[in-house]
Amino acid sequence: MSDADKDTEPPARSKRADARRNKENLLDAAAALFVTSGVDAPVRDIAARAGVGVGTIYRHFPTRADLIIAVYRHQVDACAEAGPALLASSASPYAALERWINQFVDFLVTKHGLAAVLQSDDAGFDALHAYFLDRLVPVCTQLLQAAAAAGEIRPGLQAYELMRGVGNLCVGAESDSRYDARRLVAFLVAGLGMPEGRSAAEAPDPRKAEGPNAGEDESRS
């Protein structure tokens, strides 16, 4: 690498880092307004909150759909990245799981208007659900496996089932002040814990649901 290259590389790298930070600030501003005003929040309000001109937003995101998709992916990424960080910083894997589920609930209940938008005919929204699962299911799996290995929760819990259950509890939470989704999710997460006085080996495996032939199987054993 020449001296000239060495002289020009740091400013270029710094410029890219600044551009990335500015874009992330813009997405954070848009996400915050989506919480209070929905996904139809005026672009000028988003620009004012981010401290940029309206033209900057349109330069990055030519359409509102582009902005919504970028905000959604940005927050999915933040939720995914939080999992390993919480596992490293929390007092126990179960504590990390609780904190991550709380963040997941925040993600679900603050997406005002997103469900309706995702049902639109815009092709750009088609891949969002798959992206959501691809990023978050492995993180939830890691947290569940760590908590199970520590003997803090029942073994065999499936990340997708847990996330689906949490999601169902969050349905309608943003439109009914009498309904506290977070409280019910807390009960659900508490129920994952090992019963007092029982070891992981003694806990029932939730994957082995009892069916009509359960008694028949027991009689053969």
Biotite code that builds the C-alpha atoms (Angstrom):
import biotite.structure as struc

atoms = struc.array([
    struc.Atom([0.000, 0.000, 0.000], chain_id="A", res_id=1, res_name="MET", atom_name="CA", element="C"),
    struc.Atom([1.438, 3.393, -0.988], chain_id="A", res_id=2, res_name="SER", atom_name="CA", element="C"),
    struc.Atom([1.719, 6.421, 1.290], chain_id="A", res_id=3, res_name="ASP", atom_name="CA", element="C"),
    struc.Atom([-1.066, 8.035, -0.724], chain_id="A", res_id=4, res_name="ALA", atom_name="CA", element="C"),
    struc.Atom([-3.336, 5.059, -0.075], chain_id="A", res_id=5, res_name="ASP", atom_name="CA", element="C"),
    struc.Atom([-2.576, 5.231, 3.643], chain_id="A", res_id=6, res_name="LYS", atom_name="CA", element="C"),
    struc.Atom([-3.450, 8.920, 3.666], chain_id="A", res_id=7, res_name="ASP", atom_name="CA", element="C"),
    struc.Atom([-6.803, 8.486, 1.926], chain_id="A", res_id=8, res_name="THR", atom_name="CA", element="C"),
    struc.Atom([-8.046, 5.266, 3.543], chain_id="A", res_id=9, res_name="GLU", atom_name="CA", element="C"),
    struc.Atom([-8.879, 6.542, 7.057], chain_id="A", res_id=10, res_name="PRO", atom_name="CA", element="C"),
    struc.Atom([-11.032, 9.498, 5.857], chain_id="A", res_id=11, res_name="PRO", atom_name="CA", element="C"),
    struc.Atom([-12.918, 7.205, 3.460], chain_id="A", res_id=12, res_name="ALA", atom_name="CA", element="C"),
    struc.Atom([-13.513, 4.668, 6.209], chain_id="A", res_id=13, res_name="ARG", atom_name="CA", element="C"),
    struc.Atom([-14.596, 7.444, 8.577], chain_id="A", res_id=14, res_name="SER", atom_name="CA", element="C"),
    struc.Atom([-16.988, 8.793, 5.975], chain_id="A", res_id=15, res_name="LYS", atom_name="CA", element="C"),
    struc.Atom([-18.582, 5.372, 5.536], chain_id="A", res_id=16, res_name="ARG", atom_name="CA", element="C"),
    struc.Atom([-18.909, 4.987, 9.317], chain_id="A", res_id=17, res_name="ALA", atom_name="CA", element="C"),
    struc.Atom([-20.541, 8.420, 9.574], chain_id="A", res_id=18, res_name="ASP", atom_name="CA", element="C"),
    struc.Atom([-22.966, 7.546, 6.784], chain_id="A", res_id=19, res_name="ALA", atom_name="CA", element="C"),
    struc.Atom([-23.847, 4.279, 8.522], chain_id="A", res_id=20, res_name="ARG", atom_name="CA", element="C"),
    struc.Atom([-24.441, 6.056, 11.848], chain_id="A", res_id=21, res_name="ARG", atom_name="CA", element="C"),
    struc.Atom([-26.584, 8.712, 10.153], chain_id="A", res_id=22, res_name="ASN", atom_name="CA", element="C"),
    struc.Atom([-28.688, 6.038, 8.492], chain_id="A", res_id=23, res_name="LYS", atom_name="CA", element="C"),
    struc.Atom([-29.109, 4.174, 11.802], chain_id="A", res_id=24, res_name="GLU", atom_name="CA", element="C"),
    struc.Atom([-30.136, 7.423, 13.527], chain_id="A", res_id=25, res_name="ASN", atom_name="CA", element="C"),
    struc.Atom([-32.691, 7.979, 10.806], chain_id="A", res_id=26, res_name="LEU", atom_name="CA", element="C"),
    struc.Atom([-34.085, 4.467, 11.231], chain_id="A", res_id=27, res_name="LEU", atom_name="CA", element="C"),
    struc.Atom([-34.244, 4.895, 15.020], chain_id="A", res_id=28, res_name="ASP", atom_name="CA", element="C"),
    struc.Atom([-36.120, 8.187, 14.558], chain_id="A", res_id=29, res_name="ALA", atom_name="CA", element="C"),
    struc.Atom([-38.571, 6.574, 12.155], chain_id="A", res_id=30, res_name="ALA", atom_name="CA", element="C"),
    struc.Atom([-39.091, 3.610, 14.509], chain_id="A", res_id=31, res_name="ALA", atom_name="CA", element="C"),
    struc.Atom([-39.827, 5.949, 17.434], chain_id="A", res_id=32, res_name="ALA", atom_name="CA", element="C"),
    struc.Atom([-42.427, 7.846, 15.421], chain_id="A", res_id=33, res_name="LEU", atom_name="CA", element="C"),
    struc.Atom([-43.977, 4.632, 14.149], chain_id="A", res_id=34, res_name="PHE", atom_name="CA", element="C"),
    struc.Atom([-44.644, 3.745, 17.807], chain_id="A", res_id=35, res_name="VAL", atom_name="CA", element="C"),
    struc.Atom([-46.568, 6.954, 18.501], chain_id="A", res_id=36, res_name="THR", atom_name="CA", element="C"),
    struc.Atom([-48.013, 7.786, 15.071], chain_id="A", res_id=37, res_name="SER", atom_name="CA", element="C"),
    struc.Atom([-48.009, 4.528, 13.116], chain_id="A", res_id=38, res_name="GLY", atom_name="CA", element="C"),
    struc.Atom([-46.224, 3.738, 9.876], chain_id="A", res_id=39, res_name="VAL", atom_name="CA", element="C"),
    struc.Atom([-47.987, 6.634, 8.124], chain_id="A", res_id=40, res_name="ASP", atom_name="CA", element="C"),
    struc.Atom([-46.086, 9.216, 10.202], chain_id="A", res_id=41, res_name="ALA", atom_name="CA", element="C"),
    struc.Atom([-45.198, 12.264, 8.015], chain_id="A", res_id=42, res_name="PRO", atom_name="CA", element="C"),
    struc.Atom([-41.745, 12.080, 6.477], chain_id="A", res_id=43, res_name="VAL", atom_name="CA", element="C"),
    struc.Atom([-41.062, 15.660, 7.566], chain_id="A", res_id=44, res_name="ARG", atom_name="CA", element="C"),
    struc.Atom([-41.611, 14.642, 11.207], chain_id="A", res_id=45, res_name="ASP", atom_name="CA", element="C"),
    struc.Atom([-39.187, 11.753, 10.822], chain_id="A", res_id=46, res_name="ILE", atom_name="CA", element="C"),
    struc.Atom([-36.626, 14.062, 9.236], chain_id="A", res_id=47, res_name="ALA", atom_name="CA", element="C"),
    struc.Atom([-37.018, 16.634, 12.023], chain_id="A", res_id=48, res_name="ALA", atom_name="CA", element="C"),
    struc.Atom([-36.578, 13.994, 14.724], chain_id="A", res_id=49, res_name="ARG", atom_name="CA", element="C"),
    struc.Atom([-33.469, 12.633, 12.995], chain_id="A", res_id=50, res_name="ALA", atom_name="CA", element="C"),
    struc.Atom([-32.053, 16.114, 12.421], chain_id="A", res_id=51, res_name="GLY", atom_name="CA", element="C"),
    struc.Atom([-31.797, 15.702, 8.642], chain_id="A", res_id=52, res_name="VAL", atom_name="CA", element="C"),
    struc.Atom([-33.518, 17.127, 5.614], chain_id="A", res_id=53, res_name="GLY", atom_name="CA", element="C"),
    struc.Atom([-36.455, 15.401, 3.954], chain_id="A", res_id=54, res_name="VAL", atom_name="CA", element="C"),
    struc.Atom([-34.288, 14.940, 0.876], chain_id="A", res_id=55, res_name="GLY", atom_name="CA", element="C"),
    struc.Atom([-31.882, 12.786, 2.908], chain_id="A", res_id=56, res_name="THR", atom_name="CA", element="C"),
    struc.Atom([-34.662, 10.359, 3.732], chain_id="A", res_id=57, res_name="ILE", atom_name="CA", element="C"),
    struc.Atom([-35.774, 10.078, 0.118], chain_id="A", res_id=58, res_name="TYR", atom_name="CA", element="C"),
    struc.Atom([-32.179, 9.616, -0.987], chain_id="A", res_id=59, res_name="ARG", atom_name="CA", element="C"),
    struc.Atom([-31.870, 6.556, 1.251], chain_id="A", res_id=60, res_name="HIS", atom_name="CA", element="C"),
    struc.Atom([-35.481, 5.369, 0.940], chain_id="A", res_id=61, res_name="PHE", atom_name="CA", element="C"),
    struc.Atom([-37.230, 6.460, -2.275], chain_id="A", res_id=62, res_name="PRO", atom_name="CA", element="C"),
    struc.Atom([-40.628, 5.126, -1.112], chain_id="A", res_id=63, res_name="THR", atom_name="CA", element="C"),
    struc.Atom([-42.390, 4.748, 2.223], chain_id="A", res_id=64, res_name="ARG", atom_name="CA", element="C"),
    struc.Atom([-42.360, 0.992, 1.715], chain_id="A", res_id=65, res_name="ALA", atom_name="CA", element="C"),
    struc.Atom([-38.550, 1.122, 1.474], chain_id="A", res_id=66, res_name="ASP", atom_name="CA", element="C"),
    struc.Atom([-38.416, 3.017, 4.773], chain_id="A", res_id=67, res_name="LEU", atom_name="CA", element="C"),
    struc.Atom([-40.823, 0.663, 6.567], chain_id="A", res_id=68, res_name="ILE", atom_name="CA", element="C"),
    struc.Atom([-38.904, -2.405, 5.410], chain_id="A", res_id=69, res_name="ILE", atom_name="CA", element="C"),
    struc.Atom([-35.599, -0.853, 6.492], chain_id="A", res_id=70, res_name="ALA", atom_name="CA", element="C"),
    struc.Atom([-36.975, 0.065, 9.940], chain_id="A", res_id=71, res_name="VAL", atom_name="CA", element="C"),
    struc.Atom([-38.415, -3.416, 10.415], chain_id="A", res_id=72, res_name="TYR", atom_name="CA", element="C"),
    struc.Atom([-35.169, -5.141, 9.420], chain_id="A", res_id=73, res_name="ARG", atom_name="CA", element="C"),
    struc.Atom([-33.132, -2.739, 11.567], chain_id="A", res_id=74, res_name="HIS", atom_name="CA", element="C"),
    struc.Atom([-35.178, -3.585, 14.653], chain_id="A", res_id=75, res_name="GLN", atom_name="CA", element="C"),
    struc.Atom([-35.170, -7.310, 13.920], chain_id="A", res_id=76, res_name="VAL", atom_name="CA", element="C"),
    struc.Atom([-31.386, -7.105, 13.698], chain_id="A", res_id=77, res_name="ASP", atom_name="CA", element="C"),
    struc.Atom([-31.213, -5.234, 17.011], chain_id="A", res_id=78, res_name="ALA", atom_name="CA", element="C"),
    struc.Atom([-33.364, -7.903, 18.676], chain_id="A", res_id=79, res_name="CYS", atom_name="CA", element="C"),
    struc.Atom([-31.212, -10.663, 17.195], chain_id="A", res_id=80, res_name="ALA", atom_name="CA", element="C"),
    struc.Atom([-27.966, -9.026, 18.309], chain_id="A", res_id=81, res_name="GLU", atom_name="CA", element="C"),
    struc.Atom([-29.332, -8.544, 21.827], chain_id="A", res_id=82, res_name="ALA", atom_name="CA", element="C"),
    struc.Atom([-29.551, -12.296, 22.469], chain_id="A", res_id=83, res_name="GLY", atom_name="CA", element="C"),
    struc.Atom([-25.831, -13.140, 22.664], chain_id="A", res_id=84, res_name="PRO", atom_name="CA", element="C"),
    struc.Atom([-25.132, -9.839, 24.436], chain_id="A", res_id=85, res_name="ALA", atom_name="CA", element="C"),
    struc.Atom([-27.724, -10.593, 27.127], chain_id="A", res_id=86, res_name="LEU", atom_name="CA", element="C"),
    struc.Atom([-26.418, -14.136, 27.508], chain_id="A", res_id=87, res_name="LEU", atom_name="CA", element="C"),
    struc.Atom([-22.949, -12.732, 28.167], chain_id="A", res_id=88, res_name="ALA", atom_name="CA", element="C"),
    struc.Atom([-24.035, -9.996, 30.579], chain_id="A", res_id=89, res_name="SER", atom_name="CA", element="C"),
    struc.Atom([-26.947, -11.498, 32.543], chain_id="A", res_id=90, res_name="SER", atom_name="CA", element="C"),
    struc.Atom([-26.681, -13.276, 35.871], chain_id="A", res_id=91, res_name="ALA", atom_name="CA", element="C"),
    struc.Atom([-27.928, -16.538, 34.343], chain_id="A", res_id=92, res_name="SER", atom_name="CA", element="C"),
    struc.Atom([-29.148, -17.922, 31.012], chain_id="A", res_id=93, res_name="PRO", atom_name="CA", element="C"),
    struc.Atom([-32.730, -17.837, 32.311], chain_id="A", res_id=94, res_name="TYR", atom_name="CA", element="C"),
    struc.Atom([-32.354, -14.157, 33.228], chain_id="A", res_id=95, res_name="ALA", atom_name="CA", element="C"),
    struc.Atom([-31.019, -13.517, 29.720], chain_id="A", res_id=96, res_name="ALA", atom_name="CA", element="C"),
    struc.Atom([-34.019, -15.354, 28.247], chain_id="A", res_id=97, res_name="LEU", atom_name="CA", element="C"),
    struc.Atom([-36.449, -13.270, 30.335], chain_id="A", res_id=98, res_name="GLU", atom_name="CA", element="C"),
    struc.Atom([-34.810, -10.012, 29.265], chain_id="A", res_id=99, res_name="ARG", atom_name="CA", element="C"),
    struc.Atom([-34.741, -11.057, 25.622], chain_id="A", res_id=100, res_name="TRP", atom_name="CA", element="C"),
    struc.Atom([-38.413, -12.072, 25.658], chain_id="A", res_id=101, res_name="ILE", atom_name="CA", element="C"),
    struc.Atom([-39.244, -8.650, 27.137], chain_id="A", res_id=102, res_name="ASN", atom_name="CA", element="C"),
    struc.Atom([-37.395, -7.000, 24.268], chain_id="A", res_id=103, res_name="GLN", atom_name="CA", element="C"),
    struc.Atom([-39.207, -9.282, 21.812], chain_id="A", res_id=104, res_name="PHE", atom_name="CA", element="C"),
    struc.Atom([-42.544, -8.213, 23.335], chain_id="A", res_id=105, res_name="VAL", atom_name="CA", element="C"),
    struc.Atom([-41.582, -4.546, 22.966], chain_id="A", res_id=106, res_name="ASP", atom_name="CA", element="C"),
    struc.Atom([-40.842, -5.244, 19.315], chain_id="A", res_id=107, res_name="PHE", atom_name="CA", element="C"),
    struc.Atom([-44.237, -6.881, 18.787], chain_id="A", res_id=108, res_name="LEU", atom_name="CA", element="C"),
    struc.Atom([-46.509, -4.451, 20.628], chain_id="A", res_id=109, res_name="VAL", atom_name="CA", element="C"),
    struc.Atom([-44.994, -1.235, 19.252], chain_id="A", res_id=110, res_name="THR", atom_name="CA", element="C"),
    struc.Atom([-45.424, -2.003, 15.560], chain_id="A", res_id=111, res_name="LYS", atom_name="CA", element="C"),
    struc.Atom([-48.559, 0.113, 15.087], chain_id="A", res_id=112, res_name="HIS", atom_name="CA", element="C"),
    struc.Atom([-49.939, -0.345, 11.593], chain_id="A", res_id=113, res_name="GLY", atom_name="CA", element="C"),
    struc.Atom([-47.259, -2.786, 10.496], chain_id="A", res_id=114, res_name="LEU", atom_name="CA", element="C"),
    struc.Atom([-49.588, -5.786, 10.306], chain_id="A", res_id=115, res_name="ALA", atom_name="CA", element="C"),
    struc.Atom([-51.867, -3.993, 7.854], chain_id="A", res_id=116, res_name="ALA", atom_name="CA", element="C"),
    struc.Atom([-48.928, -2.859, 5.765], chain_id="A", res_id=117, res_name="VAL", atom_name="CA", element="C"),
    struc.Atom([-47.538, -6.383, 5.573], chain_id="A", res_id=118, res_name="LEU", atom_name="CA", element="C"),
    struc.Atom([-50.824, -7.496, 4.028], chain_id="A", res_id=119, res_name="GLN", atom_name="CA", element="C"),
    struc.Atom([-50.428, -5.041, 1.148], chain_id="A", res_id=120, res_name="SER", atom_name="CA", element="C"),
    struc.Atom([-49.595, -6.050, -2.407], chain_id="A", res_id=121, res_name="ASP", atom_name="CA", element="C"),
    struc.Atom([-46.123, -4.502, -2.256], chain_id="A", res_id=122, res_name="ASP", atom_name="CA", element="C"),
    struc.Atom([-43.653, -7.218, -3.269], chain_id="A", res_id=123, res_name="ALA", atom_name="CA", element="C"),
    struc.Atom([-41.032, -5.736, -0.966], chain_id="A", res_id=124, res_name="GLY", atom_name="CA", element="C"),
    struc.Atom([-42.890, -7.022, 2.089], chain_id="A", res_id=125, res_name="PHE", atom_name="CA", element="C"),
    struc.Atom([-42.990, -10.652, 0.975], chain_id="A", res_id=126, res_name="ASP", atom_name="CA", element="C"),
    struc.Atom([-39.627, -11.621, 2.450], chain_id="A", res_id=127, res_name="ALA", atom_name="CA", element="C"),
    struc.Atom([-40.005, -9.835, 5.798], chain_id="A", res_id=128, res_name="LEU", atom_name="CA", element="C"),
    struc.Atom([-41.660, -12.694, 7.684], chain_id="A", res_id=129, res_name="HIS", atom_name="CA", element="C"),
    struc.Atom([-38.990, -15.137, 6.556], chain_id="A", res_id=130, res_name="ALA", atom_name="CA", element="C"),
    struc.Atom([-36.290, -12.635, 7.556], chain_id="A", res_id=131, res_name="TYR", atom_name="CA", element="C"),
    struc.Atom([-37.913, -12.287, 10.986], chain_id="A", res_id=132, res_name="PHE", atom_name="CA", element="C"),
    struc.Atom([-37.848, -16.059, 11.553], chain_id="A", res_id=133, res_name="LEU", atom_name="CA", element="C"),
    struc.Atom([-34.378, -16.583, 10.071], chain_id="A", res_id=134, res_name="ASP", atom_name="CA", element="C"),
    struc.Atom([-32.863, -13.973, 12.393], chain_id="A", res_id=135, res_name="ARG", atom_name="CA", element="C"),
    struc.Atom([-34.783, -14.523, 15.625], chain_id="A", res_id=136, res_name="LEU", atom_name="CA", element="C"),
    struc.Atom([-35.535, -18.253, 15.893], chain_id="A", res_id=137, res_name="VAL", atom_name="CA", element="C"),
    struc.Atom([-31.815, -19.200, 16.141], chain_id="A", res_id=138, res_name="PRO", atom_name="CA", element="C"),
    struc.Atom([-31.289, -16.564, 18.846], chain_id="A", res_id=139, res_name="VAL", atom_name="CA", element="C"),
    struc.Atom([-34.244, -17.799, 20.895], chain_id="A", res_id=140, res_name="CYS", atom_name="CA", element="C"),
    struc.Atom([-33.010, -21.373, 20.386], chain_id="A", res_id=141, res_name="THR", atom_name="CA", element="C"),
    struc.Atom([-29.588, -20.437, 21.755], chain_id="A", res_id=142, res_name="GLN", atom_name="CA", element="C"),
    struc.Atom([-31.142, -18.852, 24.847], chain_id="A", res_id=143, res_name="LEU", atom_name="CA", element="C"),
    struc.Atom([-33.446, -21.810, 25.488], chain_id="A", res_id=144, res_name="LEU", atom_name="CA", element="C"),
    struc.Atom([-30.650, -24.328, 25.089], chain_id="A", res_id=145, res_name="GLN", atom_name="CA", element="C"),
    struc.Atom([-28.382, -22.382, 27.446], chain_id="A", res_id=146, res_name="ALA", atom_name="CA", element="C"),
    struc.Atom([-31.108, -22.160, 30.104], chain_id="A", res_id=147, res_name="ALA", atom_name="CA", element="C"),
    struc.Atom([-31.942, -25.866, 29.711], chain_id="A", res_id=148, res_name="ALA", atom_name="CA", element="C"),
    struc.Atom([-28.263, -26.835, 29.958], chain_id="A", res_id=149, res_name="ALA", atom_name="CA", element="C"),
    struc.Atom([-28.063, -24.841, 33.193], chain_id="A", res_id=150, res_name="ALA", atom_name="CA", element="C"),
    struc.Atom([-31.049, -26.790, 34.545], chain_id="A", res_id=151, res_name="GLY", atom_name="CA", element="C"),
    struc.Atom([-33.158, -23.636, 34.802], chain_id="A", res_id=152, res_name="GLU", atom_name="CA", element="C"),
    struc.Atom([-35.965, -24.573, 32.399], chain_id="A", res_id=153, res_name="ILE", atom_name="CA", element="C"),
    struc.Atom([-37.580, -27.714, 31.071], chain_id="A", res_id=154, res_name="ARG", atom_name="CA", element="C"),
    struc.Atom([-35.659, -29.339, 28.225], chain_id="A", res_id=155, res_name="PRO", atom_name="CA", element="C"),
    struc.Atom([-37.067, -29.741, 24.733], chain_id="A", res_id=156, res_name="GLY", atom_name="CA", element="C"),
    struc.Atom([-38.750, -26.356, 24.385], chain_id="A", res_id=157, res_name="LEU", atom_name="CA", element="C"),
    struc.Atom([-38.919, -25.166, 20.781], chain_id="A", res_id=158, res_name="GLN", atom_name="CA", element="C"),
    struc.Atom([-38.067, -21.543, 19.950], chain_id="A", res_id=159, res_name="ALA", atom_name="CA", element="C"),
    struc.Atom([-40.704, -21.194, 17.254], chain_id="A", res_id=160, res_name="TYR", atom_name="CA", element="C"),
    struc.Atom([-43.459, -22.465, 19.570], chain_id="A", res_id=161, res_name="GLU", atom_name="CA", element="C"),
    struc.Atom([-42.431, -20.064, 22.325], chain_id="A", res_id=162, res_name="LEU", atom_name="CA", element="C"),
    struc.Atom([-42.211, -17.096, 19.959], chain_id="A", res_id=163, res_name="MET", atom_name="CA", element="C"),
    struc.Atom([-45.572, -17.998, 18.431], chain_id="A", res_id=164, res_name="ARG", atom_name="CA", element="C"),
    struc.Atom([-47.120, -18.210, 21.899], chain_id="A", res_id=165, res_name="GLY", atom_name="CA", element="C"),
    struc.Atom([-45.684, -14.845, 22.919], chain_id="A", res_id=166, res_name="VAL", atom_name="CA", element="C"),
    struc.Atom([-46.886, -13.345, 19.653], chain_id="A", res_id=167, res_name="GLY", atom_name="CA", element="C"),
    struc.Atom([-50.423, -14.619, 20.214], chain_id="A", res_id=168, res_name="ASN", atom_name="CA", element="C"),
    struc.Atom([-50.479, -13.073, 23.689], chain_id="A", res_id=169, res_name="LEU", atom_name="CA", element="C"),
    struc.Atom([-49.432, -9.732, 22.192], chain_id="A", res_id=170, res_name="CYS", atom_name="CA", element="C"),
    struc.Atom([-52.224, -9.579, 19.610], chain_id="A", res_id=171, res_name="VAL", atom_name="CA", element="C"),
    struc.Atom([-54.360, -6.479, 20.197], chain_id="A", res_id=172, res_name="GLY", atom_name="CA", element="C"),
    struc.Atom([-52.256, -5.261, 23.137], chain_id="A", res_id=173, res_name="ALA", atom_name="CA", element="C"),
    struc.Atom([-51.642, -1.853, 21.543], chain_id="A", res_id=174, res_name="GLU", atom_name="CA", element="C"),
    struc.Atom([-55.359, -1.137, 21.077], chain_id="A", res_id=175, res_name="SER", atom_name="CA", element="C"),
    struc.Atom([-56.766, -2.199, 24.476], chain_id="A", res_id=176, res_name="ASP", atom_name="CA", element="C"),
    struc.Atom([-55.530, -0.370, 27.563], chain_id="A", res_id=177, res_name="SER", atom_name="CA", element="C"),
    struc.Atom([-57.187, -2.985, 29.805], chain_id="A", res_id=178, res_name="ARG", atom_name="CA", element="C"),
    struc.Atom([-55.065, -5.780, 28.367], chain_id="A", res_id=179, res_name="TYR", atom_name="CA", element="C"),
    struc.Atom([-51.533, -6.194, 29.731], chain_id="A", res_id=180, res_name="ASP", atom_name="CA", element="C"),
    struc.Atom([-49.699, -8.501, 27.335], chain_id="A", res_id=181, res_name="ALA", atom_name="CA", element="C"),
    struc.Atom([-46.423, -8.106, 29.189], chain_id="A", res_id=182, res_name="ARG", atom_name="CA", element="C"),
    struc.Atom([-47.989, -9.426, 32.404], chain_id="A", res_id=183, res_name="ARG", atom_name="CA", element="C"),
    struc.Atom([-49.299, -12.546, 30.673], chain_id="A", res_id=184, res_name="LEU", atom_name="CA", element="C"),
    struc.Atom([-46.018, -13.120, 28.860], chain_id="A", res_id=185, res_name="VAL", atom_name="CA", element="C"),
    struc.Atom([-44.254, -12.900, 32.228], chain_id="A", res_id=186, res_name="ALA", atom_name="CA", element="C"),
    struc.Atom([-46.507, -15.723, 33.495], chain_id="A", res_id=187, res_name="PHE", atom_name="CA", element="C"),
    struc.Atom([-45.675, -17.751, 30.390], chain_id="A", res_id=188, res_name="LEU", atom_name="CA", element="C"),
    struc.Atom([-41.930, -17.301, 30.833], chain_id="A", res_id=189, res_name="VAL", atom_name="CA", element="C"),
    struc.Atom([-42.172, -18.090, 34.543], chain_id="A", res_id=190, res_name="ALA", atom_name="CA", element="C"),
    struc.Atom([-43.911, -21.330, 33.588], chain_id="A", res_id=191, res_name="GLY", atom_name="CA", element="C"),
    struc.Atom([-40.867, -22.418, 31.608], chain_id="A", res_id=192, res_name="LEU", atom_name="CA", element="C"),
    struc.Atom([-38.883, -22.789, 34.816], chain_id="A", res_id=193, res_name="GLY", atom_name="CA", element="C"),
    struc.Atom([-38.155, -26.128, 36.413], chain_id="A", res_id=194, res_name="MET", atom_name="CA", element="C"),
    struc.Atom([-40.670, -27.176, 39.109], chain_id="A", res_id=195, res_name="PRO", atom_name="CA", element="C"),
    struc.Atom([-39.125, -26.783, 42.547], chain_id="A", res_id=196, res_name="GLU", atom_name="CA", element="C"),
    struc.Atom([-37.367, -29.908, 43.713], chain_id="A", res_id=197, res_name="GLY", atom_name="CA", element="C"),
    struc.Atom([-37.255, -31.548, 40.289], chain_id="A", res_id=198, res_name="ARG", atom_name="CA", element="C"),
    struc.Atom([-34.223, -32.029, 38.089], chain_id="A", res_id=199, res_name="SER", atom_name="CA", element="C"),
    struc.Atom([-34.061, -31.579, 34.341], chain_id="A", res_id=200, res_name="ALA", atom_name="CA", element="C"),
    struc.Atom([-33.990, -35.358, 33.928], chain_id="A", res_id=201, res_name="ALA", atom_name="CA", element="C"),
    struc.Atom([-37.295, -35.687, 35.802], chain_id="A", res_id=202, res_name="GLU", atom_name="CA", element="C"),
    struc.Atom([-39.127, -32.949, 33.922], chain_id="A", res_id=203, res_name="ALA", atom_name="CA", element="C"),
    struc.Atom([-41.624, -34.032, 31.247], chain_id="A", res_id=204, res_name="PRO", atom_name="CA", element="C"),
    struc.Atom([-40.514, -33.451, 27.673], chain_id="A", res_id=205, res_name="ASP", atom_name="CA", element="C"),
    struc.Atom([-43.032, -31.002, 26.096], chain_id="A", res_id=206, res_name="PRO", atom_name="CA", element="C"),
    struc.Atom([-42.361, -32.536, 22.675], chain_id="A", res_id=207, res_name="ARG", atom_name="CA", element="C"),
    struc.Atom([-44.019, -35.765, 23.833], chain_id="A", res_id=208, res_name="LYS", atom_name="CA", element="C"),
    struc.Atom([-47.623, -34.644, 23.908], chain_id="A", res_id=209, res_name="ALA", atom_name="CA", element="C"),
    struc.Atom([-50.083, -37.177, 25.225], chain_id="A", res_id=210, res_name="GLU", atom_name="CA", element="C"),
    struc.Atom([-52.304, -38.559, 22.486], chain_id="A", res_id=211, res_name="GLY", atom_name="CA", element="C"),
    struc.Atom([-55.159, -41.031, 22.398], chain_id="A", res_id=212, res_name="PRO", atom_name="CA", element="C"),
    struc.Atom([-52.704, -43.955, 22.443], chain_id="A", res_id=213, res_name="ASN", atom_name="CA", element="C"),
    struc.Atom([-50.651, -42.766, 25.412], chain_id="A", res_id=214, res_name="ALA", atom_name="CA", element="C"),
    struc.Atom([-52.100, -45.327, 27.814], chain_id="A", res_id=215, res_name="GLY", atom_name="CA", element="C"),
    struc.Atom([-51.589, -48.045, 25.244], chain_id="A", res_id=216, res_name="GLU", atom_name="CA", element="C"),
    struc.Atom([-47.876, -47.209, 25.015], chain_id="A", res_id=217, res_name="ASP", atom_name="CA", element="C"),
    struc.Atom([-47.530, -47.291, 28.804], chain_id="A", res_id=218, res_name="GLU", atom_name="CA", element="C"),
    struc.Atom([-49.181, -50.697, 29.023], chain_id="A", res_id=219, res_name="SER", atom_name="CA", element="C"),
    struc.Atom([-46.593, -52.152, 26.647], chain_id="A", res_id=220, res_name="ARG", atom_name="CA", element="C"),
    struc.Atom([-43.653, -50.865, 28.706], chain_id="A", res_id=221, res_name="SER", atom_name="CA", element="C"),
])
